[in-house]
Amino acid sequence: MTVLAYGNYVNQTKNIKPFFTASYYEKDKEPIVKRDYTGELNALFVGTLSENKRPLKVVQIVEDLRNEGVPVTLDIYGNGPLFESLNDYIKKNKLNPFIHLHGNQPLSSVTQAYKKAHFAFLLSRSEGWPKAVAEPMFWGCIPIATAVSCVPWMLTDDDNQTRGILIKELSNASEIIKEYLNRTNKLDEMSNNAANWSRQYTLDKFDYEIEKLL
C-alpha cells in the first residue's frame, strides 16, 4: 500500500511517497520584490489563533526585538480562540502602533502582504504541510519557523539553513533573528532560494501528480 507523506525523509520506506499541497498556479508567478533588510522590517503571522500555533509567542518575540532596537512591525492574519487575549495583551503592553490584528482575510489580501513582508512566523507545536511557510516562500518572504513536521526539509539543504530561519529553542529566538539581520547578503540569498524552492510546488503540479496516482 502506498502512503502519501508531506516532505522527504532519510530512510523513508519504499511504500511512502513524498507529497505536497499548493496554493498558487504557474500563472500566479510574478517577479520577486527585492527587500531592504537594513531599515523598517515587516513580519507576518498567518493562521489560526490557537495554542498550537503559539501566536502570543510571536507577539512577544517581536516585542523583544522592538525593545532591543530592531524596527520591526507585525501583521497578524487569522482568527481563533486566542484573538481576544492577544488583543488584550497588545493593548495592555501598548504594542498597537506596530502590531496589528487583521482577522480572517481572503488569500488575495494575504498574498499582497506576502509580496512586501520580510519575514513570516510559524512557531507551531505540530503541522502537516505548513502553508504558512510555503505560501510566503513563494513570494520571497523568509520563514522563521520551528522545526516541526517537514519544515526542516523545506528550509534546509544538508543542515544548512538556505531558505529560512529554523528556531530550535524559542527562548533565544530574538537573538537568532538579530544574528541574521547582521547578514543582509545571506537574507537576500535566502529570499531568492525560498521562492525558487516553493515555486516548484504549484497547483498545476499538484493536479498532475494526483492524476498519476489515480
N, CA, C and O of each residue as an XYZ file, in Angstrom:
856
protein
N       0.840     -1.192      0.000
C       0.000      0.000      0.000
C       0.876      1.244      0.000
O       1.814      1.354      0.790
N       0.564      2.182     -0.895
C       1.307      3.435     -0.963
C       0.719      4.441      0.024
O      -0.495      4.632      0.094
N       1.608      5.075      0.782
C       1.199      6.087      1.755
C       1.802      7.422      1.345
O       3.003      7.510      1.090
N       0.975      8.461      1.278
C       1.464      9.797      0.959
C       1.890     10.493      2.241
O       1.172     10.459      3.240
N       3.066     11.130      2.212
C       3.565     11.846      3.386
C       4.155     13.178      2.947
O       4.852     13.253      1.934
N       3.878     14.216      3.702
C       4.439     15.524      3.387
C       5.932     15.532      3.678
O       6.358     15.198      4.784
N       6.730     15.916      2.674
C       8.166     16.010      2.856
C       8.894     14.748      2.439
O       8.281     13.742      2.083
N      10.214     14.825      2.493
C      11.078     13.715      2.113
C      12.054     13.481      3.255
O      12.728     14.413      3.695
N      12.138     12.258      3.737
C      12.906     11.982      4.937
C      13.947     10.896      4.690
O      13.783     10.041      3.819
N      15.025     10.948      5.477
C      16.061      9.924      5.410
C      15.460      8.590      5.856
O      14.659      8.534      6.788
N      15.861      7.521      5.173
C      15.405      6.160      5.498
C      13.897      5.971      5.329
O      13.289      5.132      5.993
N      13.311      6.751      4.444
C      11.883      6.610      4.161
C      11.650      5.295      3.425
O      12.366      4.999      2.468
N      10.674      4.503      3.843
C      10.425      3.207      3.209
C       9.826      3.392      1.818
O       9.280      4.448      1.500
N       9.936      2.346      0.991
C       9.556      2.453     -0.418
C       8.065      2.699     -0.626
O       7.664      3.255     -1.649
N       7.251      2.290      0.330
C       5.804      2.471      0.151
C       5.331      3.877      0.535
O       4.157      4.210      0.369
N       6.254      4.699      1.050
C       5.900      6.075      1.412
C       6.314      7.008      0.286
O       7.491      7.086     -0.066
N       5.352      7.708     -0.271
C       5.612      8.622     -1.380
C       5.594     10.061     -0.864
O       4.588     10.507     -0.313
N       6.714     10.798     -1.042
C       6.724     12.205     -0.642
C       5.668     12.982     -1.425
O       5.540     12.821     -2.639
N       4.919     13.821     -0.723
C       3.887     14.581     -1.409
C       3.837     15.999     -0.871
O       4.612     16.364      0.014
N       2.933     16.788     -1.401
C       2.863     18.213     -1.076
C       1.451     18.699     -1.345
O       0.619     17.963     -1.875
N       1.187     19.944     -0.975
C      -0.010     20.626     -1.445
C       0.422     22.013     -1.902
O       1.598     22.357     -1.788
N      -0.493     22.803     -2.409
C      -0.106     24.085     -3.003
C      -1.243     25.087     -2.900
O      -2.387     24.727     -2.628
N      -0.907     26.353     -3.123
C      -1.899     27.438     -3.060
C      -1.963     28.254     -4.340
O      -2.951     28.944     -4.590
N      -0.906     28.179     -5.161
C      -0.812     29.047     -6.330
C      -0.586     28.241     -7.610
O      -0.054     27.131     -7.585
N      -1.009     28.839     -8.734
C      -0.796     28.266    -10.061
C       0.462     28.863    -10.700
O       0.989     29.878    -10.244
N       0.922     28.214    -11.753
C       2.043     28.747    -12.535
C       1.760     30.177    -12.987
O       2.651     31.027    -12.964
N       0.534     30.438    -13.391
C       0.176     31.763    -13.913
C       0.232     32.850    -12.836
O       0.224     34.038    -13.160
N       0.287     32.457    -11.564
C       0.338     33.436    -10.477
C       1.741     33.995    -10.249
O       1.908     35.001     -9.558
N       2.730     33.352    -10.822
C       4.110     33.771    -10.566
C       4.376     35.180    -11.095
O       3.991     35.526    -12.211
N       5.041     35.977    -10.269
C       5.473     37.326    -10.621
C       6.917     37.486    -10.168
O       7.393     36.711     -9.339
N       7.627     38.494    -10.709
C       8.989     38.737    -10.230
C       9.001     38.995     -8.721
O       8.092     39.625     -8.182
N      10.029     38.506     -8.060
C      10.162     38.688     -6.616
C      10.630     40.104     -6.312
O      11.556     40.615     -6.943
N       9.983     40.726     -5.342
C      10.373     42.068     -4.907
C      11.618     41.955     -4.035
O      11.631     41.200     -3.063
N      12.661     42.703     -4.380
C      13.883     42.699     -3.567
C      13.639     43.519     -2.304
O      13.217     44.673     -2.376
N      13.905     42.919     -1.156
C      13.689     43.590      0.118
C      14.929     44.337      0.592
O      16.058     44.001      0.232
N      14.690     45.355      1.410
C      15.765     46.061      2.104
C      15.726     45.614      3.562
O      14.763     45.892      4.276
N      16.766     44.926      3.996
C      16.799     44.402      5.359
C      17.541     45.326      6.321
O      17.831     44.935      7.451
N      17.847     46.532      5.891
C      18.605     47.452      6.740
C      17.736     48.535      7.369
O      18.223     49.313      8.189
N      16.457     48.598      6.998
C      15.573     49.632      7.531
C      14.385     49.032      8.252
O      14.521     48.050      8.982
N      13.215     49.625      8.046
C      11.986     49.119      8.661
C      11.680     47.711      8.143
O      11.724     47.453      6.940
N      11.373     46.820      9.064
C      11.094     45.426      8.726
C       9.637     45.104      9.026
O       9.054     45.626      9.976
N       9.061     44.240      8.206
C       7.683     43.811      8.422
C       7.627     42.287      8.493
O       8.158     41.595      7.625
N       6.982     41.779      9.528
C       6.799     40.337      9.698
C       5.309     40.015      9.724
O       4.479     40.866     10.045
N       4.988     38.764      9.377
C       3.604     38.312      9.335
C       3.422     37.071     10.197
O       4.347     36.284     10.396
N       2.209     36.922     10.700
C       1.730     35.647     11.226
C       0.423     35.370     10.516
O      -0.486     36.199     10.540
N       0.319     34.207      9.880
C      -0.901     33.838      9.161
C      -1.341     32.466      9.658
O      -0.610     31.485      9.516
N      -2.532     32.398     10.241
C      -3.016     31.107     10.712
C      -4.041     31.241     11.814
O      -4.415     32.346     12.209
N      -4.488     30.102     12.303
C      -5.458     30.066     13.392
C      -4.813     30.559     14.685
O      -3.690     30.178     15.014
N      -5.524     31.397     15.402
C      -5.008     31.919     16.672
C      -5.349     30.916     17.775
O      -6.321     31.075     18.514
N      -4.517     29.883     17.858
C      -4.743     28.778     18.793
C      -3.461     28.487     19.561
O      -2.384     28.956     19.193
N      -3.588     27.710     20.631
C      -2.418     27.360     21.441
C      -1.363     26.636     20.610
O      -0.168     26.868     20.796
N      -1.786     25.763     19.696
C      -0.834     25.012     18.878
C       0.037     25.925     18.025
O       1.217     25.643     17.816
N      -0.538     27.011     17.537
C       0.197     27.919     16.646
C       1.076     28.921     17.405
O       1.972     29.529     16.820
N       0.822     29.090     18.691
C       1.609     29.975     19.571
C       1.730     31.411     19.057
O       2.841     31.933     18.975
N       0.621     32.060     18.711
C       0.712     33.445     18.236
C       1.208     34.414     19.306
O       1.868     35.402     18.983
N       0.898     34.143     20.582
C       1.380     35.036     21.640
C       2.900     35.050     21.673
O       3.506     36.096     21.904
N       3.519     33.897     21.443
C       4.985     33.845     21.424
C       5.534     34.686     20.276
O       6.570     35.335     20.422
N       4.847     34.679     19.140
C       5.269     35.527     18.015
C       5.224     36.993     18.429
O       6.167     37.745     18.180
N       4.124     37.395     19.061
C       3.983     38.779     19.529
C       5.107     39.130     20.498
O       5.683     40.214     20.412
N       5.418     38.231     21.409
C       6.452     38.504     22.409
C       7.843     38.579     21.795
O       8.678     39.359     22.253
N       8.104     37.782     20.768
C       9.398     37.871     20.077
C       9.537     39.224     19.396
O      10.588     39.859     19.475
N       8.476     39.665     18.728
C       8.513     40.981     18.081
C       8.653     42.079     19.132
O       9.375     43.054     18.921
N       7.974     41.925     20.249
C       8.105     42.884     21.353
C       9.552     42.948     21.837
O      10.091     44.034     22.051
N      10.183     41.778     22.012
C      11.590     41.728     22.429
C      12.492     42.419     21.412
O      13.378     43.188     21.785
N      12.266     42.146     20.133
C      13.087     42.762     19.088
C      12.944     44.280     19.115
O      13.933     45.001     18.987
N      11.710     44.768     19.284
C      11.492     46.214     19.377
C      12.248     46.790     20.575
O      12.875     47.844     20.470
N      12.185     46.103     21.700
C      12.871     46.586     22.903
C      14.382     46.598     22.732
O      15.087     47.338     23.418
N      14.874     45.771     21.809
C      16.313     45.715     21.544
C      16.711     46.604     20.372
O      17.842     46.536     19.890
N      15.780     47.437     19.916
C      16.099     48.428     18.894
C      15.888     48.000     17.466
O      16.284     48.718     16.548
N      15.271     46.841     17.243
C      15.012     46.380     15.875
C      13.686     46.980     15.400
O      12.656     46.756     16.037
N      13.686     47.732     14.303
C      12.470     48.408     13.829
C      11.555     47.472     13.040
O      11.505     47.533     11.812
N      10.839     46.615     13.745
C      10.009     45.603     13.087
C       8.543     45.790     13.464
O       8.219     46.107     14.608
N       7.667     45.589     12.488
C       6.225     45.577     12.722
C       5.700     44.173     12.458
O       6.340     43.377     11.769
N       4.527     43.878     13.014
C       3.925     42.553     12.854
C       2.464     42.700     12.453
O       1.699     43.415     13.100
N       2.089     42.015     11.379
C       0.694     41.942     10.949
C       0.206     40.513     11.134
O       0.820     39.569     10.636
N      -0.899     40.359     11.852
C      -1.437     39.045     12.185
C      -2.732     38.821     11.419
O      -3.693     39.577     11.563
N      -2.745     37.764     10.597
C      -3.924     37.401      9.805
C      -4.476     36.076     10.318
O      -3.766     35.072     10.362
N      -5.739     36.084     10.701
C      -6.360     34.865     11.186
C      -7.249     35.145     12.377
O      -7.221     36.231     12.956
N      -8.029     34.159     12.729
C      -8.938     34.266     13.865
C      -8.842     32.988     14.675
O      -8.208     32.024     14.247
N      -9.464     32.976     15.832
C      -9.424     31.782     16.650
C      -9.652     32.099     18.106
O      -9.913     33.248     18.461
N      -9.557     31.080     18.965
C      -9.883     31.254     20.383
C      -8.988     32.233     21.134
O      -9.376     32.723     22.194
N      -7.801     32.528     20.612
C      -6.885     33.435     21.314
C      -6.975     34.878     20.822
O      -6.184     35.723     21.242
N      -7.923     35.167     19.943
C      -7.989     36.517     19.369
C      -8.126     37.576     20.459
O      -7.364     38.542     20.477
N      -9.082     37.408     21.362
C      -9.346     38.436     22.376
C      -8.187     38.573     23.358
O      -7.826     39.688     23.734
N      -7.600     37.453     23.777
C      -6.476     37.541     24.714
C      -5.260     38.186     24.061
O      -4.517     38.915     24.718
N      -5.053     37.923     22.779
C      -3.968     38.590     22.051
C      -4.222     40.085     21.970
O      -3.329     40.897     22.213
N      -5.452     40.434     21.626
C      -5.819     41.842     21.528
C      -5.605     42.545     22.868
O      -5.102     43.667     22.913
N      -5.990     41.879     23.958
C      -5.804     42.456     25.295
C      -4.322     42.638     25.610
O      -3.925     43.661     26.168
N      -3.504     41.646     25.252
C      -2.058     41.738     25.510
C      -1.445     42.900     24.737
O      -0.635     43.656     25.273
N      -1.835     43.032     23.489
C      -1.308     44.110     22.645
C      -1.678     45.473     23.221
O      -0.844     46.377     23.270
N      -2.923     45.619     23.657
C      -3.365     46.895     24.241
C      -2.674     47.167     25.575
O      -2.190     48.272     25.819
N      -2.634     46.145     26.438
C      -2.051     46.305     27.770
C      -0.595     46.729     27.701
O      -0.137     47.531     28.515
N       0.133     46.193     26.730
C       1.567     46.482     26.617
C       1.868     47.578     25.602
O       3.020     47.797     25.227
N       0.807     48.266     25.164
C       0.936     49.416     24.256
C       1.715     49.059     22.985
O       2.608     49.789     22.554
N       1.351     47.922     22.404
C       2.015     47.455     21.190
C       1.242     47.823     19.926
O       1.674     47.506     18.818
N       0.095     48.493     20.091
C      -0.780     48.818     18.953
C      -0.093     49.528     17.798
O      -0.441     49.272     16.645
N       0.879     50.419     18.059
C       1.479     51.133     16.919
C       2.208     50.233     15.932
O       2.379     50.600     14.769
N       2.643     49.050     16.385
C       3.444     48.225     15.470
C       3.014     46.764     15.394
O       3.650     45.977     14.694
N       1.942     46.381     16.103
C       1.386     45.034     15.961
C      -0.101     45.158     15.681
O      -0.840     45.765     16.457
N      -0.541     44.573     14.552
C      -1.915     44.772     14.096
C      -2.614     43.438     13.852
O      -2.070     42.548     13.198
N      -3.828     43.314     14.388
C      -4.672     42.138     14.174
C      -5.647     42.426     13.041
O      -6.417     43.384     13.107
N      -5.615     41.595     12.001
C      -6.467     41.819     10.828
C      -7.634     40.842     10.739
O      -8.518     41.026      9.901
N      -7.663     39.801     11.584
C      -8.707     38.792     11.475
C      -8.538     37.961     10.212
O      -7.500     38.021      9.552
N      -9.562     37.189      9.881
C      -9.517     36.382      8.658
C      -9.617     37.275      7.431
O     -10.448     38.181      7.376
N      -8.770     37.015      6.456
C      -8.761     37.766      5.205
C      -8.640     36.781      4.044
O      -8.092     35.694      4.221
N      -9.143     37.139      2.859
C      -9.010     36.243      1.704
C      -7.549     36.073      1.300
O      -6.707     36.917      1.607
N      -7.257     34.969      0.605
C      -5.886     34.704      0.170
C      -5.333     35.850     -0.656
O      -4.137     36.135     -0.586
N      -6.177     36.515     -1.440
C      -5.698     37.625     -2.272
C      -5.109     38.742     -1.414
O      -4.090     39.328     -1.779
N      -5.740     39.041     -0.278
C      -5.227     40.089      0.614
C      -3.948     39.644      1.306
O      -3.000     40.418      1.436
N      -3.929     38.388      1.749
C      -2.738     37.865      2.413
C      -1.572     37.806      1.431
O      -0.429     38.072      1.803
N      -1.861     37.459      0.184
C      -0.819     37.407     -0.845
C      -0.162     38.762     -1.032
O       1.058     38.841     -1.177
N      -0.943     39.823     -1.032
C      -0.371     41.165     -1.159
C       0.572     41.461      0.003
O       1.599     42.116     -0.176
N       0.223     40.979      1.188
C       1.103     41.157      2.347
C       2.382     40.339      2.195
O       3.468     40.822      2.514
N       2.258     39.089      1.704
C       3.439     38.250      1.476
C       4.425     38.917      0.527
O       5.637     38.842      0.728
N       3.905     39.565     -0.501
C       4.764     40.140     -1.539
C       5.688     41.223     -0.996
O       6.757     41.464     -1.558
N       5.286     41.877      0.093
C       6.057     43.000      0.627
C       6.789     42.676      1.922
O       7.803     43.301      2.235
N       6.285     41.708      2.676
C       6.842     41.424      4.002
C       8.235     40.811      3.909
O       8.583     40.158      2.925
N       9.016     41.038      4.952
C      10.366     40.480      5.016
C      10.366     39.056      5.576
O      11.106     38.191      5.107
N       9.519     38.827      6.590
C       9.528     37.550      7.299
C       8.103     37.079      7.583
O       7.170     37.879      7.642
N       7.953     35.760      7.757
C       6.678     35.177      8.175
C       6.959     34.140      9.263
O       7.798     33.257      9.092
N       6.252     34.260     10.372
C       6.454     33.365     11.514
C       5.553     32.134     11.458
O       4.381     32.216     11.091
N       6.127     31.001     11.829
C       5.351     29.791     12.117
C       6.036     29.103     13.297
O       7.087     28.482     13.137
N       5.439     29.218     14.472
C       6.043     28.642     15.678
C       5.187     27.511     16.241
O       5.104     27.327     17.455
N       4.557     26.766     15.354
C       3.627     25.711     15.754
C       4.313     24.575     16.511
O       5.506     24.316     16.354
N       3.500     23.908     17.342
C       3.961     22.686     18.003
C       3.879     21.491     17.060
O       4.668     20.553     17.175
N       2.926     21.521     16.127
C       2.779     20.437     15.152
C       2.163     21.005     13.879
O       1.480     22.028     13.920
N       2.405     20.341     12.745
C       1.910     20.797     11.445
C       1.752     19.603     10.513
O       2.283     18.523     10.774
N       1.016     19.808      9.425
C       1.008     18.882      8.308
C       1.930     19.474      7.249
O       3.140     19.563      7.454
N       1.353     19.879      6.112
C       2.092     20.687      5.136
C       1.827     22.143      5.518
O       0.714     22.630      5.321
N       2.819     22.844      6.057
C       2.572     24.186      6.580
C       2.470     25.243      5.477
O       3.482     25.748      4.991
N       1.241     25.568      5.093
C       1.044     26.604      4.077
C       1.588     27.946      4.549
O       1.992     28.773      3.732
N       1.600     28.169      5.870
C       2.122     29.425      6.408
C       3.634     29.533      6.246
O       4.224     30.563      6.573
N       4.261     28.471      5.742
C       5.674     28.508      5.337
C       5.776     28.546      3.816
O       6.471     29.397      3.260
N       5.091     27.633      3.147
C       5.204     27.522      1.685
C       4.668     28.752      0.958
O       5.250     29.179     -0.039
N       3.564     29.328      1.442
C       2.973     30.489      0.758
C       3.882     31.716      0.795
O       4.134     32.296     -0.261
N       4.387     32.141      1.956
C       5.294     33.289      1.932
C       6.572     33.022      1.138
O       7.090     33.920      0.474
N       7.080     31.788      1.206
C       8.277     31.456      0.439
C       8.060     31.708     -1.048
O       8.969     32.162     -1.742
N       6.864     31.415     -1.535
C       6.529     31.604     -2.950
C       6.799     33.038     -3.390
O       7.098     33.291     -4.557
N       6.693     33.979     -2.447
C       6.876     35.408     -2.753
C       8.180     35.973     -2.207
O       8.356     37.190     -2.158
N       9.089     35.104     -1.799
C      10.388     35.577     -1.323
C      10.371     36.101      0.089
O      11.320     36.755      0.523
N       9.302     35.823      0.817
C       9.179     36.214      2.221
C       9.791     35.095      3.066
O       9.356     33.946      2.986
N      10.789     35.427      3.866
C      11.588     34.420      4.568
C      10.842     33.873      5.788
O      10.428     34.646      6.651
N      10.666     32.547      5.870
C      10.019     31.974      7.049
C      10.949     31.939      8.257
O      12.148     31.688      8.137
N      10.366     32.194      9.413
C      11.024     31.976     10.702
C      10.170     30.929     11.397
O       9.049     31.223     11.812
N      10.687     29.706     11.529
C       9.805     28.600     11.891
C      10.456     27.602     12.840
O      11.674     27.431     12.861
N       9.606     26.953     13.621
C      10.059     25.857     14.463
C      10.261     24.600     13.611
O       9.668     24.453     12.542
N      11.105     23.705     14.109
C      11.489     22.512     13.338
C      10.476     21.396     13.538
O      10.792     20.362     14.127
N       9.247     21.606     13.043
C       8.189     20.601     13.166
C       7.830     20.051     11.792
O       8.040     20.706     10.771
N       7.282     18.829     11.782
C       6.805     18.204     10.550
C       7.899     18.260      9.478
O       9.049     17.907      9.743
N       7.543     18.700      8.275
C       8.505     18.731      7.174
C       9.199     20.084      7.041
O       9.851     20.337      6.029
N       9.073     20.959      8.043
C       9.682     22.291      7.954
C      11.196     22.229      7.747
O      11.700     22.955      6.890
N      11.957     21.400      8.483
C      13.402     21.350      8.227
C      13.733     20.978      6.782
O      14.663     21.535      6.199
N      12.986     20.048      6.204
C      13.186     19.677      4.791
C      12.896     20.861      3.877
O      13.584     21.048      2.874
N      11.893     21.658      4.207
C      11.526     22.807      3.380
C      12.590     23.903      3.409
O      12.808     24.588      2.409
N      13.249     24.066      4.551
C      14.126     25.228      4.739
C      15.611     24.931      4.620
O      16.409     25.860      4.494
N      16.006     23.662      4.656
C      17.434     23.363      4.737
C      17.921     22.450      3.617
O      17.159     21.677      3.037
N      19.213     22.567      3.337
C      19.940     21.643      2.467
C      21.147     21.154      3.248
O      22.025     21.943      3.596
N      21.195     19.853      3.526
C      22.328     19.287      4.271
C      22.592     20.054      5.560
O      23.735     20.375      5.883
N      21.516     20.344      6.295
C      21.571     21.040      7.589
C      21.930     22.519      7.480
O      22.033     23.198      8.501
N      22.123     23.029      6.270
C      22.363     24.460      6.090
C      21.031     25.164      5.856
O      20.246     24.762      4.997
N      20.791     26.212      6.626
C      19.522     26.929      6.531
C      19.573     27.893      5.343
O      19.899     29.071      5.493
N      19.248     27.375      4.178
C      19.407     28.157      2.952
C      18.127     28.850      2.507
O      18.173     29.737      1.654
N      16.966     28.452      3.079
C      15.694     29.016      2.609
C      14.858     29.630      3.729
O      13.746     30.094      3.480
N      15.366     29.641      4.936
C      14.615     30.204      6.047
C      15.378     30.036      7.344
O      16.464     29.458      7.374
N      14.790     30.551      8.421
C      15.435     30.548      9.729
C      14.711     29.548     10.632
O      13.539     29.731     10.961
N      15.417     28.497     11.024
C      14.845     27.496     11.924
C      15.075     27.914     13.371
O      16.189     28.268     13.756
N      14.016     27.869     14.163
C      14.110     28.189     15.580
C      13.995     26.882     16.363
O      12.929     26.269     16.416
N      15.094     26.471     16.964
C      15.087     25.218     17.719
C      14.780     25.447     19.196
O      14.230     24.569     19.860
N      15.133     26.622     19.708
C      14.834     26.984     21.091
C      14.140     28.342     21.092
O      14.746     29.351     20.733
N      12.875     28.367     21.494
C      12.129     29.626     21.474
C      12.720     30.657     22.423
O      12.550     31.859     22.220
N      13.412     30.195     23.455
C      13.958     31.120     24.451
C      14.999     32.071     23.871
O      15.194     33.166     24.398
N      15.671     31.664     22.790
C      16.676     32.560     22.196
C      16.315     32.961     20.774
O      17.196     33.291     19.979
N      15.025     32.936     20.447
C      14.582     33.245     19.083
C      14.983     34.646     18.652
O      15.465     34.831     17.534
N      14.792     35.638     19.519
C      15.106     37.016     19.119
C      16.595     37.183     18.846
O      16.980     37.937     17.952
N      17.437     36.485     19.608
C      18.883     36.576     19.382
C      19.268     35.943     18.047
O      20.116     36.471     17.328
N      18.646     34.816     17.720
C      18.917     34.162     16.434
C      18.524     35.082     15.286
O      19.267     35.227     14.315
N      17.358     35.700     15.399
C      16.884     36.606     14.343
C      17.826     37.791     14.197
O      18.144     38.193     13.078
N      18.274     38.355     15.311
C      19.190     39.501     15.256
C      20.504     39.126     14.578
O      21.084     39.940     13.860
N      20.977     37.908     14.799
C      22.212     37.462     14.141
C      22.049     37.485     12.624
O      22.950     37.914     11.904
N      20.895     37.022     12.142
C      20.660     37.018     10.698
C      20.507     38.429     10.146
O      20.882     38.683      9.001
N      19.970     39.341     10.929
C      19.794     40.717     10.454
C      21.130     41.413     10.220
O      21.189     42.433      9.533
N      22.187     40.873     10.783
C      23.528     41.409     10.539
C      24.164     40.814      9.286
O      25.303     41.139      8.950
N      23.426     39.938      8.592
C      23.957     39.269      7.392
C      22.974     39.483      6.247
O      22.313     38.547      5.797
N      22.887     40.726      5.783
C      21.866     41.062      4.782
C      22.070     40.319      3.467
O      21.096     39.985      2.793
N      23.316     40.056      3.090
C      23.555     39.289      1.859
C      22.981     37.884      1.974
O      22.435     37.344      1.012
N      23.111     37.299      3.160
C      22.551     35.967      3.411
C      21.027     36.006      3.311
O      20.417     35.071      2.793
N      20.413     37.078      3.802
C      18.956     37.193      3.745
C      18.474     37.350      2.307
O      17.448     36.781      1.933
N      19.202     38.112      1.502
C      18.857     38.221      0.074
C      18.881     36.847     -0.588
O      17.985     36.496     -1.356
N      19.910     36.089     -0.281
C      20.056     34.742     -0.845
C      18.924     33.832     -0.370
O      18.361     33.067     -1.153
N      18.598     33.922      0.918
C      17.500     33.121      1.472
C      16.184     33.423      0.772
O      15.430     32.511      0.433
N      15.912     34.698      0.558
C      14.662     35.115     -0.086
C      14.538     34.501     -1.475
O      13.488     33.968     -1.833
N      15.603     34.577     -2.246
C      15.587     34.005     -3.601
C      15.477     32.483     -3.566
O      14.722     31.890     -4.336
N      16.235     31.859     -2.666
C      16.182     30.398     -2.550
C      14.795     29.920     -2.130
O      14.298     28.909     -2.625
N      14.180     30.659     -1.212
C      12.845     30.299     -0.737
C      11.843     30.316     -1.884
O      11.051     29.387     -2.045
N      11.886     31.380     -2.677
C      10.953     31.493     -3.801
C      11.193     30.396     -4.832
O      10.243     29.775     -5.311
N      12.445     30.155     -5.172
C      12.753     29.133     -6.176
C      12.286     27.753     -5.723
O      11.792     26.965     -6.529
N      12.442     27.464     -4.438
C      12.022     26.161     -3.923
C      10.503     26.048     -3.928
O       9.958     25.069     -4.439
N       9.819     27.028     -3.370
C       8.361     26.954     -3.239
C       7.663     26.937     -4.593
O       6.612     26.315     -4.745
N       8.242     27.616     -5.571
C       7.591     27.714     -6.878
C       7.656     26.414     -7.682
O       7.094     26.329     -8.775
N       8.337     25.409     -7.144
C       8.263     24.074     -7.753
C       6.903     23.426     -7.492
O       6.461     22.564     -8.252
N       6.248     23.849     -6.412
C       5.050     23.162     -5.921
C       3.804     24.009     -6.176
O       3.300     24.694     -5.286
N       3.327     23.942     -7.409
C       2.150     24.707     -7.811
C       0.908     23.814     -7.839
O       1.006     22.590     -7.760
N      -0.253     24.447     -7.951
C      -1.493     23.683     -8.097
C      -1.518     22.901     -9.406
O      -2.135     21.839     -9.484
N      -0.846     23.424    -10.439
C      -0.738     22.689    -11.705
C      -0.032     21.353    -11.474
O      -0.487     20.306    -11.935
N       1.092     21.410    -10.749
C       1.850     20.188    -10.477
C       1.065     19.268     -9.545
O       1.092     18.048     -9.704
N       0.373     19.849     -8.583
C      -0.443     19.059     -7.664
C      -1.494     18.251     -8.430
O      -1.652     17.052     -8.202
N      -2.210     18.920     -9.339
C      -3.234     18.233    -10.140
C      -2.621     17.112    -10.976
O      -3.189     16.026    -11.091
N      -1.445     17.393    -11.560
C      -0.755     16.399    -12.385
C      -0.362     15.177    -11.553
O      -0.550     14.039    -11.983
N       0.185     15.421    -10.357
C       0.627     14.310     -9.508
C      -0.558     13.493     -8.995
O      -0.455     12.275     -8.853
N      -1.672     14.150     -8.721
C      -2.875     13.425     -8.293
C      -3.376     12.519     -9.413
O      -3.762     11.376     -9.166
N      -3.370     13.028    -10.645
C      -3.814     12.229    -11.794
C      -2.949     10.986    -11.971
O      -3.449      9.923    -12.341
N      -1.650     11.121    -11.706
C      -0.745      9.980    -11.828
C      -1.063      8.887    -10.804
O      -0.814      7.706    -11.042
N      -1.619      9.302     -9.662
C      -1.922      8.342     -8.607
C      -3.232      7.602     -8.838
O      -3.443      6.516     -8.297
N      -4.115      8.195     -9.647
C      -5.448      7.616     -9.842
C      -5.445      6.480    -10.866
O      -6.491      5.892    -11.140
